[in-house]
């Protein structure tokens, strides 16, 4: 009987423990009172769980931007400001998207919730893409009546909620640096630095063979006179003008009779979409031009920053420069325009504007671990350059 009683007692104890566990008393907080457990977890505030702001769709533009029936002020009233990250709910799908003021506040192919501050409008867009198509908001139909298309909406409203306050602010600030175009505001810079004019000084490129600059002919950013004087002093003989058409170039008052007008010039009119076939075709045209003309060479767009930066980086990589040399040359532009130096909070963010597209073109996960010359040769071959042309390019840049 004693053994049977002992077994019954043990079974009862086990059953009691199971009951307690199921009731929650077996959890880590079992030793706390309910009030204490809630206090430890902290109250859930409205800030931590903001309400979803539901917004009707007002219109879809021809290119697929989704205009929302709200304003910048209403977005602010719901706690959403430039530089924040928000979550956008469309049907059963959600997207985490930054708030900015321009398509270029994000990389090509990425989504942006764009505040048009001038018109006080809000739009969901994709940089160089269609938000309506990518997010399946609607389907475009061709019609005979103006404007020649119609969007059939799949949803009539979307939901917005703050995800992270200032979660994109550093990136936004890095993409929206400000400067002036007045020479007196840059007393520490030489005239050449003010014009963002310099020789490309990296391994594999002969001294004073390849130069880069802001535009020497268009007066819009107030640096053309300094760039023109610098290119003449450098003895430039051939120019790759990535910005202007030949017609526009020759229409500037600064062009007729200038030193620039006596140089060989190509006008590829390169786009900012570095992932496009058109961009690669412009790279091919530019390289062929270099192989068919004698230097010193000058590459420029308007500011000598983005298009000039990536074309120069491609040439530097092919010549045999290290990733560190390529990156340093690229970032000198941001020192000249904005005073950004290594160690600045925006330095590494800005550098991604080079690293990401160049890594994509060269099909590598990282510039610093890649065989840059080999990868660049593969890229240039893939866009139609021959082995003989690549040999000539190496000779022209490094002879």
C-alpha positions in Angstrom: 0.0 0.0 0.0 2.8 2.4 0.8 4.4 1.9 -2.7 1.0 2.5 -4.3 0.4 5.6 -2.3 3.9 6.9 -3.2 3.2 6.4 -6.9 -0.1 8.2 -6.6 1.6 11.1 -4.9 4.2 11.4 -7.6 1.6 11.3 -10.3 -0.4 14.0 -8.6 2.7 16.2 -8.3 3.5 15.8 -12.0 -0.1 16.6 -12.9 -0.1 19.7 -10.7 3.1 20.9 -12.4 1.6 20.4 -15.9 -1.5 22.4 -14.8 0.7 25.2 -13.5 2.8 25.3 -16.7 -0.3 25.5 -18.9 -1.6 28.3 -16.8 1.5 30.4 -17.3 3.1 30.0 -13.9 5.9 27.9 -15.4 7.2 30.8 -17.5 10.4 32.8 -16.8 8.2 35.6 -15.3 6.4 33.2 -13.0 8.0 34.7 -9.9 6.6 38.2 -10.8 3.2 39.5 -10.2 1.2 40.4 -13.4 1.8 44.1 -12.7 5.6 43.6 -12.3 5.8 41.6 -15.6 4.0 44.3 -17.5 6.2 47.0 -16.0 9.3 45.1 -17.0 8.1 44.8 -20.6 7.2 48.5 -20.7 4.0 49.9 -21.9 3.3 49.9 -25.7 3.0 53.5 -26.7 1.3 55.0 -29.7 4.8 56.0 -30.9 5.9 52.4 -31.0 2.8 51.2 -32.7 1.5 54.1 -34.9 -1.8 53.8 -36.6 -1.9 52.9 -40.3 -2.7 56.0 -42.4 -4.9 54.9 -45.2 -4.7 57.0 -48.4 -6.7 56.8 -51.7 -4.8 56.5 -55.0 -5.4 59.7 -56.9 -3.7 58.9 -60.2 -1.1 56.8 -61.9 1.2 58.6 -64.3 2.2 57.3 -67.7 5.5 56.0 -66.3 3.9 54.3 -63.4 4.4 56.7 -60.5 1.5 56.3 -58.1 0.2 59.7 -57.0 -1.5 59.6 -53.5 -4.5 61.7 -52.5 -2.6 63.3 -49.6 -0.2 66.1 -49.0 3.2 66.7 -47.4 1.5 68.4 -44.5 -0.9 65.4 -43.9 2.1 63.0 -44.0 3.9 65.2 -41.4 0.7 65.2 -39.2 0.9 61.4 -39.2 4.5 61.5 -38.0 6.2 60.9 -41.4 9.0 63.2 -42.6 11.8 63.3 -45.1 14.5 60.9 -44.1 12.1 58.5 -42.3 11.5 54.9 -43.3 7.9 53.9 -43.8 6.0 50.7 -44.5 3.6 50.8 -47.4 0.8 48.2 -47.4 -0.7 47.3 -50.8 -3.2 44.5 -50.5 -1.5 41.6 -48.8 2.0 42.9 -49.5 4.1 45.4 -47.7 7.2 47.4 -48.7 9.7 49.3 -46.6 10.4 52.5 -48.4 12.4 55.7 -47.6 10.8 59.2 -47.8 12.8 61.6 -50.0 12.4 64.5 -52.4 13.9 63.1 -55.6 14.0 59.8 -57.5 17.8 59.8 -57.1 17.5 59.7 -53.3 17.6 55.9 -53.9 19.6 53.7 -56.2 18.3 52.8 -59.7 15.6 50.2 -59.4 14.7 51.0 -55.8 11.4 52.4 -54.4 10.9 55.9 -53.0 8.0 57.7 -51.4 8.7 61.2 -53.0 7.6 64.5 -51.5 7.2 67.1 -54.2 7.8 70.1 -52.0 6.9 72.6 -54.7 3.5 71.2 -55.5 2.9 69.6 -52.1 2.3 66.2 -53.7 3.2 62.7 -52.6 4.0 59.9 -55.0 5.3 56.3 -54.8 7.9 55.7 -57.5 10.8 53.6 -58.6 14.0 55.3 -59.7 14.2 54.4 -63.4 11.2 52.1 -63.1 7.4 51.8 -62.6 6.0 51.5 -59.1 2.6 50.6 -60.4 4.0 47.6 -62.3 6.4 46.5 -59.6 3.9 46.7 -56.8 1.0 45.4 -59.0 -1.1 48.5 -58.2 -2.5 48.6 -61.7 -2.3 47.4 -65.3 -1.7 49.8 -68.2 -4.0 49.6 -71.2 -3.5 51.3 -74.6 -6.5 53.3 -75.7 -7.3 55.5 -78.7 -8.4 58.5 -76.7 -5.9 61.0 -75.2 -3.5 60.5 -73.4 -3.3 57.1 -75.2 -3.3 54.9 -72.1 -5.4 54.0 -69.2 -4.5 52.4 -65.8 -6.9 49.8 -64.5 -6.4 49.9 -60.7 -6.1 46.6 -58.8 -6.4 48.5 -55.5 -7.9 51.9 -54.8 -6.0 52.8 -51.6 -2.8 52.0 -49.8 -1.7 52.1 -46.1 1.2 54.0 -44.7 2.9 53.6 -41.3 6.1 54.9 -39.8 8.7 52.1 -39.6 11.8 53.9 -38.4 12.2 57.6 -37.5 15.2 59.1 -39.4 16.0 55.6 -40.6 17.1 56.9 -43.9 18.3 60.4 -42.9 22.1 59.8 -43.2 21.6 58.3 -46.7 19.3 61.1 -47.7 21.7 63.8 -46.5 24.6 62.1 -48.3 22.6 62.3 -51.6 21.5 65.9 -51.0 24.7 67.7 -50.1 24.7 71.4 -50.8 27.3 73.8 -52.3 27.5 77.2 -53.9 28.9 78.1 -57.3 30.7 81.2 -56.1 34.5 81.1 -56.3 34.9 83.2 -53.2 33.2 80.6 -51.1 36.1 78.2 -51.7 39.2 80.1 -50.7 41.1 76.9 -49.7 40.8 75.4 -53.2 43.0 76.1 -56.2 41.2 77.2 -59.4 41.7 73.7 -60.8 40.1 72.1 -57.7 37.2 74.6 -57.8 36.6 73.4 -61.4 36.9 69.8 -60.2 39.7 69.5 -62.8 42.5 67.1 -62.1 44.8 64.5 -63.6 43.9 60.9 -62.9 46.8 59.7 -60.8 46.6 55.9 -60.3 48.6 52.8 -61.1 48.7 52.1 -64.8 47.9 55.5 -66.2 50.8 57.7 -67.3 51.3 61.0 -65.5 49.2 63.8 -67.1 47.7 61.5 -69.7 44.0 61.3 -68.5 42.1 64.2 -66.9 38.6 64.7 -65.5 36.6 67.9 -64.9 33.4 69.7 -64.7 32.2 71.2 -68.0 34.6 73.7 -69.6 31.8 75.2 -71.8 28.5 75.4 -70.0 28.3 78.3 -67.6 25.5 76.9 -65.5 27.6 75.9 -62.4 30.1 78.8 -62.7 33.2 76.8 -63.2 33.6 76.6 -67.0 36.2 79.4 -67.3 38.4 77.8 -64.7 38.0 74.4 -66.4 38.7 75.8 -69.8 41.9 77.5 -68.6 43.0 74.3 -66.9 42.5 72.1 -69.9 44.5 74.5 -72.1 47.3 74.5 -69.6 47.3 70.7 -69.6 47.4 70.6 -73.4 44.3 68.5 -73.8 43.9 67.1 -77.3 40.8 64.9 -77.1 37.6 65.3 -75.1 34.9 62.9 -74.1 31.8 65.1 -73.4 29.3 62.9 -71.6 26.7 65.6 -71.1 26.0 67.6 -74.3 24.8 66.7 -77.7 27.1 68.0 -80.5 24.4 70.5 -81.4 24.0 71.8 -77.9 27.8 71.9 -77.3 28.4 74.2 -80.3 25.5 76.4 -79.4 27.1 77.7 -76.2 28.6 81.2 -76.5 31.7 79.9 -74.8 32.4 77.4 -77.6 33.2 79.3 -80.8 36.9 80.1 -81.1 37.7 78.5 -77.7 40.6 76.1 -77.0 37.9 73.4 -76.5 36.7 73.9 -80.1 40.2 73.0 -81.4 40.1 69.6 -79.7 38.8 66.3 -81.0 35.4 65.7 -79.2 32.9 62.9 -78.9 29.4 63.4 -77.5 28.0 60.1 -76.3 25.2 61.8 -74.3 25.6 59.2 -71.5 22.6 58.5 -69.2 22.6 58.0 -65.5 21.2 54.5 -65.8 24.4 52.5 -65.3 22.6 49.2 -65.6 21.2 49.8 -69.1 22.5 48.5 -72.4 22.5 52.1 -73.6 25.0 53.1 -70.9 27.4 50.2 -71.9 27.1 51.2 -75.5 28.2 54.8 -74.5 31.1 53.3 -72.7 32.1 51.4 -75.8 31.9 54.5 -78.0 34.0 56.5 -75.5 36.7 53.8 -75.3 36.9 53.5 -79.1 37.3 57.3 -79.3 40.2 57.1 -76.9 41.9 54.4 -78.9 41.5 56.4 -82.2 42.8 59.7 -80.8 45.9 60.9 -79.0 46.0 62.3 -75.5 46.1 64.0 -73.2 42.4 63.2 -72.8 39.7 65.0 -70.8 36.5 63.3 -69.6 33.7 65.5 -68.4 29.9 65.7 -67.9 28.3 68.7 -66.2 29.9 68.4 -62.7 32.5 65.8 -63.5 30.9 63.7 -60.7 28.6 60.7 -61.6 29.0 59.8 -65.2 32.5 61.1 -65.4 33.3 59.3 -62.1 32.2 55.8 -63.3 33.7 56.0 -66.7 37.0 57.1 -65.2 36.8 54.3 -62.7 36.3 51.7 -65.5 39.4 53.1 -67.3 41.4 53.1 -64.0 40.4 49.5 -63.2 41.4 48.4 -66.7 44.8 50.2 -66.4 45.6 48.3 -63.3 44.7 50.6 -60.4 43.8 49.2 -57.0 40.3 49.6 -55.5 41.7 52.0 -53.0 43.1 54.2 -55.7 39.9 54.2 -57.7 37.8 55.1 -54.6 40.2 57.9 -53.6 40.0 59.5 -57.0 36.3 59.3 -57.0 35.9 60.9 -53.6 38.2 63.9 -54.4 35.2 65.3 -56.3 33.2 65.4 -53.1 36.0 67.1 -51.3 36.1 69.8 -54.0 32.4 70.4 -54.1 31.3 69.7 -50.5 34.3 69.5 -48.3 33.7 65.8 -47.6 36.9 64.1 -46.3 37.7 60.6 -45.0 36.1 60.2 -41.6 33.1 62.3 -42.5 29.8 60.6 -41.6 28.7 60.8 -45.2 32.0 59.6 -46.8 31.3 55.8 -46.9 27.6 56.4 -47.8 28.7 58.5 -50.8 31.3 56.0 -51.8 28.5 53.4 -52.4 27.4 55.5 -55.4 30.6 54.2 -57.1 31.0 50.8 -55.5 27.5 49.5 -56.2 27.2 50.3 -59.9 30.8 49.4 -60.7 30.6 46.1 -58.8 27.4 45.4 -60.9 29.1 46.2 -64.2 32.1 44.1 -63.3 30.0 41.3 -61.8 31.8 41.1 -58.5 30.7 41.1 -54.9 33.3 43.7 -53.9 35.9 45.9 -55.6 38.6 45.2 -52.9 38.5 41.5 -53.3 38.2 41.3 -57.1 40.9 41.1 -59.9 39.8 44.5 -61.2 41.8 44.5 -64.4 40.6 41.0 -65.4 37.0 41.8 -64.5 37.1 45.1 -66.4 38.6 43.3 -69.5 35.7 40.8 -69.4 33.2 43.7 -69.1 34.7 45.7 -72.0 34.9 42.5 -74.1 31.2 41.8 -73.4 30.1 45.2 -74.7 31.9 44.7 -78.0 35.5 45.8 -77.7 38.1 43.6 -79.4 41.3 42.4 -77.9 43.2 44.7 -80.3 41.2 47.7 -79.1 41.9 46.8 -75.5 45.6 46.5 -76.1 45.5 49.9 -77.8 43.6 51.4 -74.9 46.3 50.1 -72.5 48.9 51.6 -74.6 47.2 55.0 -75.0 46.6 55.3 -71.3 49.9 54.0 -70.0 52.6 54.4 -72.8 
